[in-house]
Amino acid sequence: MNKHYSMVGHRIGRLVVIEELPSVKIGDTRASRVRVRCDCGTVKDIWRATIRNGNTRSCGCLRAERYRAQNPDGLNERELAARRQRRRQDRLKSSGTDPAAAKLARMKW
């Protein structure tokens, strides 16, 4: 059986581990979960491995903050994608490159 150290009290990004939860059997293996408190006040149960490997740094508030910072106009995902594409085409046209030829150059055959 693997022994692991206690993560209680450790800070990872915006999360502080407040409690270790019992491990859960998933197929032939066992996975541990921890209860964390985010700086925004949210308490969440997440997989211990995602904290240790750095994939989880917040409860989701970090992603929301970044999204709001990049999207001050409050556009949805489709509108943002359309805006990015228009800007890219404008840059290509101003540089004298044909947008259709640039798209063909990016395609993988």
C-alpha positions as a LaTeX table, in Angstrom:
\begin{tabular}{lrrr}
\hline
Residue & $x$ (\AA) & $y$ (\AA) & $z$ (\AA) \\
\hline
Met1 & 0.00 & 0.00 & 0.00 \\
Asn2 & 1.32 & 3.44 & $-0.90$ \\
Lys3 & 1.83 & 5.77 & 2.01 \\
His4 & 1.28 & 9.42 & 1.34 \\
Tyr5 & 2.02 & 12.46 & 3.40 \\
Ser6 & $-0.69$ & 14.68 & 4.82 \\
Met7 & $-1.49$ & 17.70 & 2.68 \\
Val8 & $-3.64$ & 19.41 & 5.34 \\
Gly9 & $-2.62$ & 23.05 & 5.62 \\
His10 & $-0.70$ & 23.11 & 2.33 \\
Arg11 & $-1.40$ & 25.96 & $-0.08$ \\
Ile12 & $-1.47$ & 25.20 & $-3.80$ \\
Gly13 & $-2.29$ & 28.23 & $-5.93$ \\
Arg14 & $-5.46$ & 29.70 & $-4.44$ \\
Leu15 & $-6.39$ & 26.50 & $-2.60$ \\
Val16 & $-5.68$ & 25.48 & 0.98 \\
Val17 & $-6.21$ & 21.82 & 1.90 \\
Ile18 & $-8.47$ & 21.68 & 4.96 \\
Glu19 & $-9.21$ & 17.95 & 5.17 \\
Glu20 & $-8.24$ & 14.61 & 3.63 \\
Leu21 & $-11.20$ & 12.46 & 2.63 \\
Pro22 & $-11.34$ & 8.64 & 2.51 \\
Ser23 & $-10.03$ & 7.11 & $-0.69$ \\
Val24 & $-12.46$ & 5.84 & $-3.31$ \\
Lys25 & $-12.13$ & 2.60 & $-5.26$ \\
Ile26 & $-12.17$ & 3.19 & $-9.01$ \\
Gly27 & $-11.85$ & $-0.03$ & $-10.94$ \\
Asp28 & $-8.76$ & $-1.83$ & $-9.64$ \\
Thr29 & $-7.17$ & 1.25 & $-8.07$ \\
Arg30 & $-7.93$ & 3.63 & $-5.26$ \\
Ala31 & $-7.97$ & 7.40 & $-5.55$ \\
Ser32 & $-7.82$ & 9.96 & $-2.76$ \\
Arg33 & $-9.78$ & 13.15 & $-2.48$ \\
Val34 & $-9.17$ & 16.25 & $-0.41$ \\
Arg35 & $-11.42$ & 19.06 & 0.75 \\
Val36 & $-10.02$ & 22.48 & $-0.09$ \\
Arg37 & $-10.97$ & 26.09 & 0.56 \\
Cys38 & $-10.33$ & 28.62 & $-2.17$ \\
Asp39 & $-9.32$ & 32.23 & $-1.50$ \\
Cys40 & $-12.76$ & 33.26 & $-2.80$ \\
Gly41 & $-14.36$ & 31.24 & 0.05 \\
Thr42 & $-15.61$ & 28.22 & $-1.91$ \\
Val43 & $-15.13$ & 24.79 & $-0.30$ \\
Lys44 & $-14.73$ & 21.96 & $-2.79$ \\
Asp45 & $-13.77$ & 18.26 & $-2.83$ \\
Ile46 & $-11.19$ & 17.47 & $-5.52$ \\
Trp47 & $-8.87$ & 14.63 & $-6.47$ \\
Arg48 & $-5.59$ & 14.67 & $-4.59$ \\
Ala49 & $-3.62$ & 13.85 & $-7.76$ \\
Thr50 & $-4.87$ & 16.95 & $-9.60$ \\
Ile51 & $-3.52$ & 19.15 & $-6.84$ \\
Arg52 & $-0.18$ & 17.35 & $-6.68$ \\
Asn53 & 0.43 & 17.49 & $-10.44$ \\
Gly54 & $-0.60$ & 21.15 & $-10.65$ \\
Asn55 & $-3.69$ & 20.76 & $-12.84$ \\
Thr56 & $-5.96$ & 22.34 & $-10.21$ \\
Arg57 & $-5.05$ & 25.72 & $-8.73$ \\
Ser58 & $-8.45$ & 27.18 & $-7.87$ \\
Cys59 & $-12.13$ & 26.29 & $-7.55$ \\
Gly60 & $-12.84$ & 27.75 & $-11.00$ \\
Cys61 & $-12.74$ & 31.40 & $-9.97$ \\
Leu62 & $-9.32$ & 31.88 & $-11.60$ \\
Arg63 & $-10.67$ & 30.80 & $-14.98$ \\
Ala64 & $-13.69$ & 33.08 & $-14.57$ \\
Glu65 & $-11.45$ & 36.04 & $-13.67$ \\
Arg66 & $-9.21$ & 35.46 & $-16.68$ \\
Tyr67 & $-12.25$ & 35.14 & $-18.94$ \\
Arg68 & $-13.68$ & 38.44 & $-17.65$ \\
Ala69 & $-10.31$ & 40.15 & $-18.08$ \\
Gln70 & $-10.01$ & 38.97 & $-21.70$ \\
Asn71 & $-13.67$ & 39.69 & $-22.42$ \\
Pro72 & $-14.61$ & 43.13 & $-21.04$ \\
Asp73 & $-17.52$ & 43.41 & $-23.51$ \\
Gly74 & $-19.34$ & 40.37 & $-22.05$ \\
Leu75 & $-19.42$ & 38.39 & $-25.31$ \\
Asn76 & $-20.23$ & 34.68 & $-25.39$ \\
Glu77 & $-17.80$ & 32.06 & $-26.71$ \\
Arg78 & $-19.16$ & 32.10 & $-30.26$ \\
Glu79 & $-18.97$ & 35.89 & $-30.49$ \\
Leu80 & $-15.42$ & 35.85 & $-29.11$ \\
Ala81 & $-14.36$ & 33.24 & $-31.68$ \\
Ala82 & $-15.88$ & 35.31 & $-34.49$ \\
Arg83 & $-14.07$ & 38.42 & $-33.23$ \\
Arg84 & $-10.73$ & 36.56 & $-33.10$ \\
Gln85 & $-11.23$ & 35.26 & $-36.63$ \\
Arg86 & $-12.13$ & 38.73 & $-37.98$ \\
Arg87 & $-9.03$ & 40.23 & $-36.34$ \\
Arg88 & $-6.83$ & 37.47 & $-37.76$ \\
Gln89 & $-8.22$ & 38.00 & $-41.26$ \\
Asp90 & $-7.73$ & 41.76 & $-40.95$ \\
Arg91 & $-4.09$ & 41.22 & $-39.92$ \\
Leu92 & $-3.53$ & 38.87 & $-42.85$ \\
Lys93 & $-5.12$ & 41.32 & $-45.32$ \\
Ser94 & $-3.07$ & 44.23 & $-44.01$ \\
Ser95 & 0.12 & 42.18 & $-44.37$ \\
Gly96 & $-0.78$ & 41.32 & $-47.96$ \\
Thr97 & $-1.39$ & 37.61 & $-47.33$ \\
Asp98 & $-4.47$ & 35.94 & $-48.76$ \\
Pro99 & $-6.49$ & 34.50 & $-45.78$ \\
Ala100 & $-7.57$ & 31.47 & $-47.83$ \\
Ala101 & $-3.95$ & 30.64 & $-48.73$ \\
Ala102 & $-2.94$ & 31.02 & $-45.07$ \\
Lys103 & $-5.67$ & 28.57 & $-44.07$ \\
Leu104 & $-4.47$ & 26.03 & $-46.61$ \\
Ala105 & $-0.90$ & 26.42 & $-45.34$ \\
Arg106 & $-2.06$ & 25.58 & $-41.77$ \\
Met107 & $-3.95$ & 22.43 & $-42.81$ \\
Lys108 & $-2.32$ & 19.11 & $-42.01$ \\
Trp109 & $-2.47$ & 16.56 & $-44.77$ \\
\hline
\end{tabular}
